[in-house]
Amino acid sequence: MMNRKQLEGLVSDGGALIDRRIYTDEEVYRLEQEQIFGKCWLFVGHESQIKEPGDFVTSYMGEESVIVSRSKEGRVHVSLNSCRHRGLKVCRADKGKANSFSCPYHGWTYGSDGSLTGMPQKERYYPNLIKSDWGLQQARVDIYKGLIFATFDDDADSLDAYLGDSAFYLDALVDRRGQGTEVIGVQKWIVKTNWKMPTENMVGDVYHAGVSHRSVFDMHPDAKAAYAEIEDSLNVSMTGGHGLTVRLLDEDTPIEGRLPCETQMAMMEPKILDYYRQHDAATREHLGPVKSRIKSGTSGIFPNFCMLSTTFCIRVAHPRGPNESEIWNWIIVEKDMPREVKEAIKGNYYFAFGPEGLLEQDDDENWEQVTAGTRGNQARKAPFHLGMGVGLEGEHPDLPGKVGPTNSEHPQRELYTHWHKMLLADESDTYGGC
Amino acid sequence: METQLDNEVLSPVGMEEQFSLEQFLYNEADLLDERRFTEWLALMHDDIDYRIPVRHDRKQASRDENWAIDKELSSGDDELHLSVNNKLSLMARTMRLMGNRSFSEVPPSRTTRLITNVQAFTGEDENTYLVRSKFQVHRTRMERGGDWFSGSRRDVVVRDGDGFQIKSRCVILNCNVLESANLSIFF
């Protein structure tokens, strides 16, 4: 078991040196469940999945199964999917509509707001039980432009404060014209990697693309051109451990270059270009002079919510032990997009991401091999090097956060520095009694 | 003799066609196991629709509603499948499998496809067949570990000269969460 001093040494040199044990150590993982997944705002779903009262989807907050539901009154609830009597899941479906959730063991029954509505033999054997004390445990819920977040921490800052500067960049994906978005999904699969690897990759790792994804870029000159564009991006790190790769386009960039997706993708499906051309003026007006010139690549919102904006993908890596993650992918589109445009976006997504995606396959392979590379007792005595481009980041006249060139690992350093701070934040005796 | 499947009444093909279609499927699976991807791709029709739906756990809308498999499969506009391919994307995938920089397949997967329970029925015309089969696919890669995939397939097979081509294939995996890092292989 690690003592406090060893825990303090896990991240050093401003986040540039990372002890490999943060990916494999059981004790670190156990601490993360309380200090990170017990405290952060976690993405659990989208309002479009639960449009009507009684609609629900099941999701996860860390390892905890939760029910995301809309109550009779139309409020969004996030309830722990664990009966207060003996702990069974009271909901076994991935999604659906239900007025109540009943435990299959003894029949304790809960409403769509998570409140205990009854159990067999209540009058005779539970005369003094106060039902309002025994509802499903509730997480705090807040919604950012359709994205539902929840936290187990009653003392946590507001969601707006938590998202901080990342909301500015998020808007270019989820609030282009104020027309609302909806999600399409979800794909779920297992990658034998620590949950931090996907986030680390997406807050600012363009460096890997030219090597890992070479097989895709070699396929077609257009793919090579798309890669050249992302190489010319900026990396942004933000307070709170969020980060992204982004380009700030010139004001006179023609419409073809200003699409949120890859230009090449729109060229393959003229309906996409038509759609964006039709709404260009309204989008510029709504987003304003700076946000409308943002073209995001990959981004990560601490701890495990990520986006691949050019394929409209949003995703979560749920922790499943130190060496395994369950990846959930959706795509997010504007509600008023014509069906053909949504279908074209789906087609492009399948090609690149998800379990069969040609880019995703190589990413998942890398993350599994990173995890394999953290196991050896000797190997893990040498820390990982995250010192690329130290000191190149700084203030930017237009963009919030700290901004540096693409090939600077400052978002990764910020991510791990923040992670480390949260891991150690609790001054109580959480640290295994050490 | 007629066979009832999911409210569809289908007519099984004769013994000779049954034999030819079985041999076609075994040969097709063997081409994949042997990594002869160019030859495999030639068995895919130009209009091939290859897909793997996501399989949900669902709630019955009422007590007397049945548990039909089709209701568990992703199908709506608001859903993603695990895999969707046409001829062009299959071409890209096989091209990549044959390259040396596709790191999820360098070194490549070692696979064995067991194809069984083949049921062949007459299709919409004399050159079209509906063929159902079950599979177990085992894959290992690098030193250790491996994946087992089990499920069934619903194919539309069309006659192509002396042989056949796959016009559409729907792969129904038994899993809800896919317990594998990727679907770099075909079923």
Interface residues (C-beta under 8 A of the other chain):
Chain A: S48 C91 R92 A93 D94 K95 G96 K97 A98 E182 V183 I184 G185 V186 Q187 K188 W189 I190 V191 K192 S212 R214 S215 V216 D218 M219 E326 N329 W330 I331 R339 K342 K346 G347 Y349 Y350 F351 G354 P355 E356 L358 E360 Q361 D362 D364 E365 N366 E368
Chain B: I52 V54 H56 D57 R58 K59 A61 D77 D78 E79 L80 H81 L82 S83 V84 N85 S89 A92 R93 M95 R96 G99 R101 S102 F103 S104 E105 N176 V177 L178 E179 S180 A181 N182 L183 S184
